[in-house]
Amino acid sequence: MAKKSLVSKKKTFLIEDKYIKYILLALISVFMIIIPFYRGLFFRENYMPAIAFISLLYFAYLVYKLLHKDYKIIDTYLDLAVLAIPICYFISFLFGVNAKDGLDAVLIYASYFMIYRIASEITKNDEKKKNILLNLIIASTFITAFTSVLALSDFITPNGVIVDSRLFGLYQYTNTTASVFAIGIILTIGMLINTTDIKYKLAYQIVLTTLISNFAFILSRGAFVILAGILLLNFILIKTKFKLRFVVNFFISLLSNLFLVYKYFTNGQAEFEHILANYVLSLVICIGLTVLFHILSKNLFKSINEKAINIVLIGVIIVLIIVIIFLLSVKEPIEYRIEHRSDEEQSWKYESFYINDVEAYTDYTIDFDVKSSLKNPNSYGLTIRSYNLKEEFKDIFNEFKSVGQNFEHKSIDFTTLEDTDKIQVILYNYETNTYTIYKNIMLKNSYGEIVKKQDRYKYIPDFIANRLSDINLETQSASYRITFAKDGMEIIKGNVLIGAGGGGWKNLYHRYQSMPYDSTETHNFFIQYTIEVGLVGLLALVALIIQLFIGFAKNIRRKSNYLYVYLAVLLVFLHSTIDFNLSLVAVSYILWLLIGIINTDSNIKQITLLQNKWLHMIPVAFSIVILVSSSSIAYAIRLGNKAAIIRNSDLDRSIRLYENAMKYDRFNSDYRADYAQIMNNKFKETRDTKYYNSMLKQIANIKKYEPYNYKYMPVLVNLLISNGMLDEAVAMADDKLKNEPMVGQSYAINIDLNYEIAKYFFENGQHEKAIPYLKNMIKVKEQYDKRNSKVIKPIALPEGFDMKTDLALNWIEQANKIKK
């Protein structure tokens, strides 16, 4: 009887567990579908509620396990590596450079561990749920892509999806959106080649077609190279019998999209009215080709052997190579047509292009054919401009002459300057209701050899050709990433053991940067991660990657169905070496869901640890802390936003809201800066020192919790100046200059501050008191000149800004005369 009761209880538990996991799966599904619409969870007001939701799910599941006396919380060595990462972030938070960013990173990485464990628990020993979760990720990427199509077609207008007629996607950044589409492409192909059901084939093929077209719309160079490499690796690693399916399925989607993608780029990205119709056409073609291939597979390819498959594949590859060679070899001259309409006034309208392949102080000839619809003294115009490494330019040739309605050949000789790095050729049209056409433009050296010919691929849209031909390490985008990496390594050297905490790069890069730039992301996950958690945290990540690599190697050997999941993870990590995809929490959730699925792979090494009720209470407490902290911050953000809105209409209530916001989100300086201004105003009105002391307290806390965040500095300096704390204000400006020496604003603020103080003393006859501030101005100007002399790109000052050094010298001279 007891035995039957035990069996019955176990059966009941298994049924309950099954339903609980389906509920978890449903909630995670809704969550993953929704979060891309919240700007990829890049901003605090978006990712804090998401963290609270994940921690609530994890807490509820842990309590469920506790009630059923299932105390197991660690299954594999991979679990230990993943758990170690948020622990390392907590250690770095204790000693980090920014308390707010540091705490945020702890909460974010804790949520990654929790969603990873939820994915592992759901899919453990359950192939069906694993496939559901993978299909969920595919569905999320498809919805993101389909939303982009609707946005391009103006059916919906979500913020940030289209920026300046360019597709940014729901993730608000082109390269990140491209990486998400690439994940979807890898997973969809993996599912597609493993199914024989025509219904699923059609669904996956439609998804693949949609993802490939949207991926092409973005045309992210880095994502393109990495996806191509992963697809090639995927093709090499899969079983021979799947290779033909792989190639055919991919080319079905590619061929289906040819017209859609061609029209997208050739019509110009401002003319999207036919996008939806062309997209539907691509799906119709896709469905037709899929059904045709399915019929052929059942009838003609059913008994095909591996040798025949290899022959077919070799044939396909040969045809593909021939097509690519043809597309890349057929070119035509670029024709520049510059036109004034009848309703446009006379002006120098122009088009231009750069030529980089030039030497300094060298003779060249530029040849071209030109004609104009109206013969007059300004029928055509051409300027050749020389640029040096500092992007400073000088015109080295100008010609504006007459030309008729028939093409005339022109040949112009010129010599580059001693510092020429590249030249710009500018072509003009001037008169109303006229046009000028330039073609057959080529640059020749003194030997008559062609250095550069202005031509285009005949059958490849210019935008695609230009982007793909620009894949190299010499582009500005690539060179900046290399600079970020070098500067990041310098930050790591200064924070080598436990790192600088969450936000380490964002807070410190201005101090270490080797040239002027502005980027709160390193565009390299591994460098940014090491900056934040140091070598200790890097060891945890390396341990995780080693576990994944071992599992991947075993899957390659066994041709496992997990292979494409590993490849999707590999793609994310590879693309994150050149971009900041993993800085968007929504993208990271995709990654950790995939790793959670991999954790259930039998090739991942299992571990047996002591299990008891009290050990189980540790993660329960951990999830409660994360839930309370993230909920508290999310609530505080709402209070702070509301306080800012009603600040002018209901000041007393606004003050209370700010005080509560600071209570629930104590490290956030946004509230403190606003509150300090209110306290200063109250002090001016009432002269009550409690407001004055409260203002000083907030300023001190801002400097304590976010010492390298100079976003609030202009506000704080004004508060100090208005209360006669001149030296404190100057010290704050000096601190910004010390930590942000490549930022033009650092010099501008310092000069202006010292100038205003000196001016005040001068106008009040206190000339001697003005001298230290005048000398500060001269010192800052010397620092600027010295720093500028060491960098290739000059430090940009605000437009129209004057260092006032001559004025400072003049005032010092006047003060000394008065003193004598």
C-alpha positions in Angstrom: 0.0 0.0 0.0 2.8 2.4 1.0 4.6 1.5 -2.2 1.5 2.3 -4.3 1.2 5.6 -2.5 4.8 6.4 -3.2 4.4 5.6 -6.9 1.2 7.6 -7.0 2.9 10.7 -5.5 5.8 10.4 -7.9 3.4 10.2 -10.8 1.6 13.2 -9.5 4.8 15.1 -9.1 5.9 14.3 -12.7 2.6 15.5 -14.0 2.8 18.7 -12.0 6.4 19.2 -13.0 5.4 18.8 -16.7 2.7 21.5 -16.4 4.8 23.8 -14.3 7.5 23.7 -17.0 5.0 24.4 -19.7 3.8 27.4 -17.8 7.4 28.6 -17.4 7.9 28.0 -21.1 4.8 30.0 -22.0 5.8 32.9 -19.8 9.4 32.9 -21.2 7.9 32.8 -24.7 5.7 35.8 -24.2 8.6 37.6 -22.5 11.1 36.9 -25.4 8.5 38.0 -28.0 7.9 41.3 -26.2 11.3 42.5 -25.2 12.7 43.4 -28.6 9.9 46.1 -28.8 11.4 47.7 -25.7 14.6 49.0 -27.5 16.3 45.7 -27.0 16.4 46.4 -23.2 19.4 48.7 -23.7 18.2 51.4 -21.2 17.7 51.1 -17.5 13.9 51.8 -17.6 13.6 48.9 -19.9 15.9 46.2 -18.5 15.1 46.7 -14.8 11.5 45.5 -15.1 12.8 42.6 -17.3 15.3 41.6 -14.6 12.5 41.7 -12.0 10.3 39.4 -14.1 13.0 36.8 -14.7 14.0 36.8 -11.0 10.3 36.4 -10.0 10.0 33.4 -12.3 13.2 31.9 -11.0 12.2 32.4 -7.4 8.8 30.8 -8.0 10.3 27.8 -9.6 12.9 27.4 -6.8 10.1 27.5 -4.2 8.2 24.9 -6.2 11.2 22.6 -6.2 11.7 23.3 -2.5 8.1 22.2 -1.7 8.7 19.0 -3.6 12.1 18.4 -1.9 14.0 18.7 -5.1 17.1 20.5 -3.9 19.3 20.2 -7.0 20.4 23.6 -8.3 23.7 22.7 -10.0 23.9 20.0 -12.7 27.1 20.6 -14.6 30.5 22.3 -14.5 29.0 24.8 -17.0 26.5 25.8 -14.3 29.4 26.6 -12.0 31.1 28.7 -14.6 27.9 30.7 -15.4 27.2 31.2 -11.7 30.8 32.5 -11.1 30.2 35.4 -13.5 27.6 37.4 -11.5 29.7 36.6 -8.3 32.7 38.2 -10.0 30.6 41.2 -10.9 29.5 41.6 -7.3 33.2 41.6 -6.1 34.1 44.2 -8.7 31.0 46.3 -7.7 32.4 46.6 -4.2 35.6 48.3 -5.5 34.3 49.6 -8.8 34.5 53.1 -10.3 30.7 53.7 -10.5 28.3 52.3 -8.0 25.2 52.7 -10.1 26.7 51.0 -13.2 28.3 48.4 -11.0 25.1 47.4 -9.3 23.3 47.3 -12.6 25.8 44.9 -14.0 25.4 42.6 -11.0 21.6 42.5 -11.5 21.9 42.0 -15.2 24.4 39.1 -15.0 22.4 37.5 -12.2 19.3 37.6 -14.5 21.4 35.9 -17.2 22.2 33.1 -14.8 18.6 32.7 -13.9 17.2 32.7 -17.4 20.0 30.2 -18.3 19.0 27.9 -15.4 15.3 28.2 -16.4 16.1 27.2 -19.9 18.2 24.2 -18.6 15.4 23.1 -16.3 12.7 23.3 -19.0 14.6 21.4 -21.6 16.4 18.8 -19.5 15.7 15.3 -20.9 12.9 16.8 -23.0 13.6 17.1 -26.8 10.1 18.5 -27.4 10.5 21.4 -25.0 14.0 22.0 -26.4 12.6 22.3 -29.9 9.8 24.6 -28.6 12.3 26.9 -27.0 14.4 27.0 -30.1 11.3 27.7 -32.2 10.5 30.5 -29.7 13.9 32.2 -30.5 13.3 31.7 -34.2 9.8 33.2 -33.8 11.3 36.2 -31.9 13.8 36.9 -34.7 11.0 36.5 -37.4 8.7 38.9 -35.6 11.6 41.4 -35.4 12.2 41.1 -39.1 8.5 41.2 -40.1 8.0 44.3 -37.9 10.9 45.9 -39.9 9.1 45.1 -43.2 5.9 46.7 -41.9 7.9 49.7 -40.6 9.6 50.1 -44.0 6.2 50.0 -45.7 4.8 52.7 -43.3 2.1 50.4 -42.0 3.4 50.9 -38.5 5.8 53.6 -37.2 7.7 52.3 -34.1 10.3 54.7 -32.8 13.9 54.0 -33.8 13.2 51.2 -36.3 13.8 53.5 -39.3 16.3 56.3 -38.9 17.1 58.6 -41.8 15.5 56.1 -44.2 17.7 53.3 -42.9 16.7 50.1 -41.2 17.9 50.0 -37.6 15.3 47.4 -36.4 13.7 46.9 -33.0 17.2 46.6 -31.4 17.8 50.3 -32.3 21.2 49.6 -33.8 21.9 48.1 -37.3 24.7 45.7 -36.5 22.9 44.3 -33.4 19.7 43.8 -35.4 21.8 42.1 -38.1 23.4 39.7 -35.5 19.9 38.8 -34.2 18.8 38.0 -37.8 21.9 36.0 -38.2 21.1 33.9 -35.1 17.7 33.3 -36.6 19.1 32.2 -39.9 21.5 29.7 -38.3 18.7 28.2 -36.1 16.1 28.2 -38.9 18.4 26.3 -41.3 19.2 23.8 -38.6 15.6 23.1 -38.0 14.7 23.2 -41.7 17.2 20.5 -42.8 16.1 18.2 -40.0 12.4 18.2 -40.9 10.6 16.2 -43.6 7.1 17.5 -42.9 6.0 19.9 -45.7 4.1 22.1 -43.3 7.2 22.8 -41.1 9.3 23.1 -44.3 7.1 25.9 -45.6 7.0 27.7 -42.2 10.8 27.5 -41.8 11.4 28.5 -45.4 9.2 31.6 -45.1 11.0 32.6 -41.9 14.4 32.0 -43.6 13.3 34.1 -46.6 12.2 36.9 -44.3 15.3 36.9 -42.2 17.7 36.8 -45.2 16.0 39.8 -46.9 16.1 41.9 -43.7 19.7 40.9 -43.1 20.5 42.1 -46.6 18.6 45.4 -46.0 20.9 46.2 -43.1 24.0 45.0 -45.0 26.2 44.9 -41.9 29.7 44.2 -43.1 31.0 42.5 -39.9 27.8 40.4 -39.5 28.0 39.4 -43.2 31.5 38.1 -42.9 30.8 36.2 -39.7 27.5 34.7 -40.9 29.2 33.6 -44.2 31.9 31.9 -42.1 29.5 30.2 -39.8 27.3 29.0 -42.7 30.4 27.6 -44.4 31.4 25.8 -41.2 27.8 24.5 -40.7 27.9 23.1 -44.3 31.2 21.4 -43.7 30.2 19.8 -40.4 26.7 18.4 -41.1 26.1 15.0 -42.4 26.4 14.5 -46.2 22.8 13.6 -46.6 21.9 17.1 -45.2 24.3 19.0 -47.3 22.1 19.1 -50.4 19.1 20.2 -48.3 21.2 22.9 -46.7 22.3 24.4 -50.1 18.9 24.1 -51.8 17.0 25.5 -48.8 19.4 28.4 -48.5 19.2 29.2 -52.2 15.4 28.9 -52.3 15.3 31.9 -49.9 18.1 33.7 -51.6 16.5 33.4 -55.1 13.1 34.3 -53.7 14.6 37.5 -52.3 16.5 38.7 -55.4 13.8 41.0 -56.8 12.9 42.3 -53.3 16.5 43.2 -52.3 17.3 44.6 -55.8 14.4 46.9 -55.7 15.1 47.9 -52.2 18.6 49.2 -53.0 18.0 50.4 -56.6 14.9 52.4 -55.8 16.7 54.3 -53.0 16.0 53.8 -49.3 13.5 56.7 -49.2 11.0 54.9 -51.6 9.6 52.0 -49.7 6.0 52.0 -50.8 6.3 48.8 -52.7 8.3 46.9 -50.1 5.4 44.9 -48.7 4.1 43.9 -52.1 7.6 42.8 -53.2 8.0 41.0 -49.9 4.7 39.1 -50.4 5.9 38.2 -53.9 9.2 36.8 -52.5 7.1 34.6 -50.1 5.0 33.3 -53.0 8.1 32.4 -55.0 9.6 30.8 -51.8 6.5 28.7 -51.3 6.5 27.5 -54.9 10.1 26.6 -54.9 9.8 24.8 -51.5 6.9 22.7 -52.7 8.7 21.9 -55.9 11.9 20.8 -54.0 9.7 18.7 -51.7 8.1 16.9 -54.6 11.5 16.3 -56.2 13.0 15.1 -52.9 10.2 12.5 -52.6 10.4 11.3 -56.1 13.8 12.0 -57.7 16.1 12.4 -54.8 14.7 9.7 -52.6 17.3 7.1 -53.6 20.2 9.4 -54.4 23.5 8.3 -52.9 26.2 10.4 -51.2 28.4 10.3 -54.4 25.6 11.8 -56.4 25.0 14.4 -53.7 28.6 15.5 -53.8 28.5 15.7 -57.6 25.4 17.9 -57.4 27.0 20.1 -54.8 30.2 20.5 -56.7 28.1 21.5 -59.7 26.2 24.1 -57.7 29.4 25.5 -56.3 30.9 25.8 -59.8 27.8 27.6 -61.1 27.8 29.9 -58.1 31.5 30.7 -58.6 30.8 31.5 -62.3 27.9 33.7 -61.4 29.9 35.6 -58.8 32.9 36.1 -61.2 30.5 37.4 -63.8 28.8 39.8 -61.4 32.2 41.1 -60.2 33.7 41.4 -63.6 31.0 43.3 -65.5 31.4 47.0 -64.8 30.2 50.3 -66.4 31.4 53.9 -66.0 29.7 55.9 -63.2 27.7 58.7 -64.7 27.2 61.8 -62.5 24.1 63.8 -63.4 23.9 67.1 -61.4 20.7 69.0 -62.1 18.8 72.1 -61.2 15.0 72.0 -61.6 13.1 75.0 -63.0 11.9 76.0 -59.6 15.4 76.0 -58.1 17.6 79.1 -57.9 21.1 79.3 -59.3 23.6 77.6 -56.9 26.6 75.4 -56.9 25.0 72.0 -56.6 27.5 69.2 -56.6 28.4 65.6 -56.1 31.8 64.4 -54.9 34.0 61.3 -54.4 37.3 60.6 -52.6 40.3 58.9 -54.0 42.7 57.4 -51.4 45.2 55.8 -53.8 47.4 59.0 -54.2 50.9 59.9 -53.1 52.0 63.2 -51.6 53.7 65.8 -53.9 53.1 63.8 -57.1 51.9 64.7 -60.6 48.5 63.3 -61.7 46.1 63.8 -64.5 42.3 63.5 -64.3 40.4 62.6 -67.5 36.6 62.8 -67.9 33.9 63.5 -70.5 31.4 66.2 -69.8 28.3 67.8 -71.4 25.7 70.3 -70.3 22.2 71.2 -71.4 23.1 74.9 -71.5 26.3 76.4 -72.8 27.5 79.3 -70.6 30.6 80.3 -68.6 29.5 78.0 -65.7 28.3 74.9 -67.7 30.5 72.7 -65.7 32.9 73.1 -62.7 35.5 70.9 -61.1 37.4 71.2 -57.8 40.2 69.0 -56.6 40.7 69.2 -52.8 43.7 67.8 -50.9 43.2 66.3 -47.4 45.9 65.6 -44.8 45.9 63.0 -42.0 44.2 65.5 -39.7 41.3 65.9 -42.2 42.4 69.5 -42.9 41.8 70.4 -46.6 43.0 72.8 -49.2 41.9 73.3 -52.8 44.6 72.5 -55.3 42.7 72.9 -58.5 39.5 74.8 -59.6 38.0 75.1 -63.1 34.7 76.5 -64.2 34.1 76.6 -67.9 31.7 76.3 -70.8 30.7 73.1 -72.5 27.9 72.2 -75.0 25.3 69.5 -75.4 27.7 66.9 -76.8 30.3 65.2 -74.6 33.7 66.8 -74.6 36.8 65.1 -73.3 38.8 67.0 -70.6 42.2 66.3 -69.3 43.5 68.2 -66.2 47.0 68.1 -64.7 47.6 68.8 -61.0 50.2 68.1 -58.3 49.3 66.9 -54.8 50.7 68.7 -51.7 53.5 67.6 -49.4 50.9 66.4 -46.8 48.3 65.0 -49.1 46.7 61.8 -47.7 43.7 61.7 -50.1 41.9 63.9 -52.6 38.3 64.8 -53.1 36.9 65.5 -56.6 33.9 67.8 -56.6 31.7 68.1 -59.7 29.3 71.1 -60.1 26.2 72.4 -61.9 25.1 76.0 -61.5 22.3 77.4 -63.7 18.5 77.0 -63.1 16.7 74.4 -65.2 20.0 72.8 -66.5 21.9 69.7 -66.0 25.6 68.7 -66.3 26.7 65.1 -66.9 30.2 63.7 -66.1 31.3 60.2 -67.1 34.4 58.1 -67.9 36.3 59.7 -65.0 39.7 58.3 -64.3 42.9 59.3 -62.5 46.2 58.7 -64.2 49.8 59.0 -62.9 52.6 60.8 -64.8 53.3 57.6 -66.8 49.7 57.5 -68.1 48.8 54.5 -66.0 45.3 54.4 -64.5 45.4 54.8 -60.8 41.6 55.0 -60.2 38.6 54.6 -62.5 35.2 55.7 -61.4 33.1 52.8 -62.4 30.4 50.6 -60.8 29.3 47.0 -61.0 26.6 46.7 -63.7 24.4 44.1 -62.0 25.1 44.9 -58.3 23.4 47.9 -56.7 25.9 50.6 -55.7 25.1 50.5 -52.0 25.7 46.8 -51.8 28.9 46.9 -53.9 30.3 49.8 -51.9 29.6 48.2 -48.5 31.0 44.9 -49.5 34.1 46.4 -51.1 34.7 48.3 -47.9 35.3 45.2 -45.8 38.8 45.8 -44.6 40.7 46.9 -41.5 41.5 50.4 -43.0 37.9 51.8 -42.9 37.2 54.4 -40.2 34.8 52.1 -38.5 37.4 49.3 -38.3 40.3 51.6 -37.3 38.2 53.1 -34.5 37.5 49.6 -33.2 41.2 48.8 -33.2 41.8 52.0 -31.2 39.0 51.1 -28.7 40.7 47.8 -28.2 44.1 49.3 -27.6 42.8 51.9 -25.2 40.7 49.1 -23.5 43.9 47.1 -22.9 45.4 50.1 -21.1 42.3 50.3 -18.8 42.7 46.6 -18.1 46.4 47.1 -17.1 45.2 49.7 -14.5 42.5 47.4 -13.1 44.0 44.0 -13.8 42.8 41.7 -11.0 39.1 42.3 -10.2 38.4 45.0 -12.8 36.7 48.4 -12.6 33.2 47.2 -12.1 30.2 47.4 -14.4 30.4 50.4 -16.7 34.2 50.4 -16.4 34.8 51.4 -20.0 32.1 54.0 -20.1 33.5 55.7 -17.0 37.2 55.5 -17.7 37.8 55.5 -21.5 38.1 59.3 -21.7 41.0 59.1 -19.3 42.9 56.5 -21.4 41.8 57.3 -24.9 44.7 57.8 -27.4 42.7 60.0 -29.8 39.5 62.0 -29.6 36.3 59.9 -30.0 33.1 59.4 -28.2 31.9 55.9 -27.6 30.3 54.4 -24.4 30.9 50.9 -25.8 34.2 49.3 -26.8 32.6 47.3 -29.6 34.3 44.3 -28.2 32.5 42.2 -25.5 35.6 40.4 -24.3 37.7 43.5 -23.7 34.7 45.4 -22.1 34.0 42.4 -19.9 37.6 42.1 -18.8 37.7 45.8 -18.0 34.7 45.3 -15.7 35.7 42.1 -13.9 39.5 41.7 -14.5 41.4 38.5 -14.7 39.3 36.8 -12.0 36.1 37.3 -14.0 37.9 36.4 -17.2 38.8 33.0 -15.7 35.1 32.3 -15.2 34.3 33.2 -18.8 37.3 31.1 -20.1 36.0 28.1 -18.1 32.6 28.6 -19.7 34.0 28.8 -23.2 36.2 25.7 -22.6 33.1 23.7 -21.6 31.3 24.9 -24.7 34.3 24.1 -26.9 34.5 20.5 -25.5 30.8 20.0 -26.0 31.0 21.4 -29.5 34.0 19.1 -30.4 32.0 16.1 -29.2 29.0 17.2 -31.2 31.1 17.5 -34.3 32.3 14.0 -33.9 28.9 12.6 -33.3 27.0 14.9 -35.8 24.6 15.8 -33.0 21.3 17.8 -33.4 22.8 20.3 -31.0 25.3 21.4 -33.6 23.5 24.4 -35.0 22.8 25.6 -31.4 26.5 25.7 -30.7 27.0 27.5 -34.1 24.5 30.1 -33.1 26.3 30.7 -29.8 29.6 30.8 -31.7 28.2 33.4 -34.1 27.1 35.7 -31.2 30.5 35.5 -29.5 32.4 36.1 -32.8 30.3 39.1 -33.8 30.6 40.5 -30.3 34.4 40.8 -30.8 33.6 43.7 -33.2 30.3 45.1 -31.8 28.4 45.7 -28.6 25.5 43.2 -29.2 25.8 41.8 -25.7 25.4 45.3 -24.2 21.7 44.9 -25.1 20.1 42.7 -22.5 17.5 41.3 -24.9 20.3 39.9 -27.2 22.1 38.5 -24.2 18.9 36.7 -23.1 18.9 35.0 -26.5 22.5 33.9 -25.9 22.0 32.6 -22.4 18.8 30.7 -23.4 20.9 29.0 -26.1 23.6 28.2 -23.6 20.9 26.9 -21.2 19.7 24.5 -23.9 23.3 23.4 -24.6 23.7 22.7 -20.8 21.2 19.8 -21.3 23.5 18.2 -23.9 24.8 14.9 -22.7 28.3 16.0 -23.9 28.4 18.6 -21.2 30.2 17.2 -18.2 27.9 16.5 -15.2 28.7 17.2 -11.6 27.4 15.9 -8.3 27.3 18.3 -5.3 25.9 18.0 -1.8 22.2 18.7 -1.8 20.0 19.7 1.1 17.3 22.1 2.1 19.5 24.8 3.5 21.9 24.9 0.5 18.8 25.3 -1.6 17.8 28.4 0.4 20.9 30.2 -0.9 19.6 30.6 -4.5 16.1 31.3 -3.1 17.5 34.2 -1.1 19.7 35.2 -4.1 16.6 35.5 -6.3 14.7 37.5 -3.7 17.6 40.0 -3.4 17.7 40.4 -7.2 13.9 40.7 -7.4 13.7 43.3 -4.6 16.7 45.3 -6.0 15.5 45.4 -9.6 11.9 46.2 -8.6 13.1 48.9 -6.3 15.2 50.6 -9.1 12.4 50.2 -11.6 10.0 51.8 -9.2 12.5 54.6 -8.5 12.9 55.4 -12.2 9.1 55.8 -12.5 9.1 58.1 -9.4 12.1 60.2 -10.8 10.4 60.6 -14.2 7.2 61.7 -12.6 9.0 64.1 -10.3 10.7 65.7 -13.3 7.3 66.1 -15.1 5.6 67.8 -12.2 8.6 69.8 -10.9 7.2 73.2 -12.2 3.6 72.5 -11.3 3.8 70.8 -7.9 7.2 71.4 -6.4 6.5 70.0 -2.9 5.2 66.7 -4.3 8.1 66.6 -6.8 10.5 66.9 -3.8 8.9 64.0 -2.1 9.1 61.9 -5.2 12.7 62.7 -5.7 13.5 61.7 -2.1 11.7 58.4 -2.5 13.5 57.8 -5.8 16.9 58.4 -4.1 15.8 56.0 -1.4 15.0 53.2 -3.7 17.8 53.8 -6.2 20.5 55.3 -4.0 23.4 55.3 -6.5 21.6 57.1 -9.4 22.8 60.7 -9.7 20.0 61.8 -12.0 17.7 62.3 -9.1 20.4 63.9 -6.9 21.4 66.5 -9.5 17.8 67.6 -10.0 17.2 67.5 -6.2 20.3 69.6 -5.6 19.0 72.3 -7.9 15.7 72.4 -6.1 17.4 72.6 -2.7 19.6 75.5 -4.0 16.5 77.4 -5.1 14.8 76.7 -1.8 17.8 78.0 0.0 17.9 81.2 -2.1 14.2 81.7 -1.3 14.3 80.9 2.4 17.9 81.3 3.5 17.3 78.1 5.5 20.7 76.3 5.9 19.0 72.9 5.9 18.4 73.3 2.1 22.0 74.5 1.6 23.4 71.4 3.5 21.1 69.1 1.6 22.4 70.5 -1.7 26.0 70.0 -0.6 25.1 66.4 0.5 23.7 65.6 -2.9 26.8 67.0 -4.7 29.0 64.9 -2.4 27.0 61.8 -3.1 27.2 62.3 -6.8 31.0 62.6 -6.6 31.0 59.5 -4.3 28.8 57.2 -6.3 29.6 58.3 -9.9 33.0 60.1 -9.7 33.8 59.8 -13.4 30.3 60.7 -14.7 30.6 64.4 -15.8 27.1 64.5 -17.3 26.0 66.6 -14.3 29.1 68.8 -14.0 27.7 72.0 -15.6 24.8 71.9 -13.2 27.1 71.2 -10.2 29.6 73.9 -11.2 26.7 76.5 -11.4 25.5 75.5 -8.0 28.9 75.9 -6.5 29.5 79.3 -8.2 26.1 80.6 -7.2 27.0 79.9 -3.6 30.5 81.5 -3.8 32.4 78.2 -3.8 34.7 79.3 -6.6 37.7 77.2 -5.8 35.6 74.1 -5.4 34.0 74.8 -8.9 37.5 75.2 -10.5 38.7 72.0 -8.8 35.8 70.2 -10.3 36.6 71.6 -13.8 40.3 70.6 -13.3 39.2 67.1 -12.3 37.2 66.8 -15.5 40.1 68.0 -17.6 42.4 65.5 -15.8 40.1 62.6 -16.5 38.9 63.7 -20.0 41.9 65.3 -21.7 40.7 64.4 -25.2 37.3 66.0 -24.8 37.1 69.6 -26.2 34.4 70.5 -23.7 36.8 69.8 -20.8 39.0 72.7 -22.0 36.0 74.9 -22.9 34.3 74.6 -19.5 37.6 75.2 -17.7 38.5 78.3 -19.7 35.0 79.7 -19.4 34.8 79.1 -15.7 38.1 80.8 -15.0 37.3 83.6 -17.3 33.9 84.4 -15.7 35.5 84.4 -12.2 38.4 86.6 -13.3 36.0 88.9 -15.1 33.9 89.3 -12.0 37.0 90.2 -9.9 38.3 92.6 -12.6 34.9 94.4 -12.9 34.8 94.8 -9.1 38.3 96.2 -8.9 39.8 93.1 -7.3 42.5 92.7 -9.9 44.9 90.7 -7.8 42.3 88.0 -7.0 41.7 87.6 -10.8 45.4 86.7 -11.5 45.3 83.0 -10.4 42.2 82.4 -12.6 43.8 84.1 -15.6 46.9 82.0 -15.1 44.7 78.9 -15.0 43.4 80.0 -18.4 46.9 80.2 -19.9 47.8 76.8 -18.3 44.7 75.1 -19.8 45.5 76.5 -23.3 49.1 75.2 -22.9 47.7 71.8 -22.0 45.4 71.8 -25.0 48.3 72.7 -27.4 50.6 70.1 -25.9 47.9 67.3 -26.0 46.9 68.4 -29.6 50.5 68.1 -30.8 50.6 64.4 -29.9 47.4 63.2 -31.7 46.7 62.7 -35.4 43.1 63.9 -35.1 42.8 67.3 -33.4 40.7 67.8 -30.3 37.5 69.5 -31.4 36.4 72.6 -29.4 32.8 73.8 -29.4 32.1 75.8 -32.6 33.1 79.5 -32.3 34.9 78.9 -28.9 37.7 81.3 -28.2 40.4 80.2 -25.7 40.8 84.0 -24.7 44.5 83.4 -23.9 45.5 86.9 -25.4 42.9 88.5 -23.2 44.2 86.7 -20.1 47.7 87.9 -20.8 46.5 91.4 -21.3 44.5 91.4 -18.1 47.5 90.0 -16.1 49.6 92.8 -17.5 47.0 95.4 -16.5 46.7 93.9 -13.0 50.5 94.0 -12.5 50.6 97.7 -13.6 47.9 98.6 -11.2 49.7 96.7 -8.4 52.9 98.7 -9.0 
